[in-house]
Amino acid sequence: MAIIWRCTGKSQHGYEYKRANGETAFATVTAIDYDALINPMAGAGTVNELFDAKPVLTEAGVTAFIGLQVYPQGFTVYVDERISDTMANGVVSFGGELKSASVLLDKNVGESFTIGGGL
């Protein structure tokens, strides 16, 4: 069995800020939502496996300024193009299995990635 994490939403929000020299600049914050697919008949994981593989931000994720909000059956990743390291390795741990920022950020709505064995 394995847990399949499907991208269910992706949004970007622009903002304005002042650089050190006083110039106005623009940047974007991206939020990407994922839900767990739990369906033992289709080979996906169980609720217990989901609990054991709850996503946790690692020290690498903190250092890379990646945001993570966890829900009972999903999570949201936040990145700010100005400060986040979108190529950082091992930013989120799923029950000991590490995923890099690029794996989480490069998905579009409907795409997925899998953790655990079997799929």
ABEGO torsion letter per residue (X at the ends): XBBBBBBABBBBBBBBBBBAAGBBBBBBBBBBBBBBBBBAAAGBBBAAAAAAABBBBBAAAAAAGBBBBBBAABBBBBBBAAABBAABBGABBBGGBBBBAAAAAABBBGBBBBBEBGX
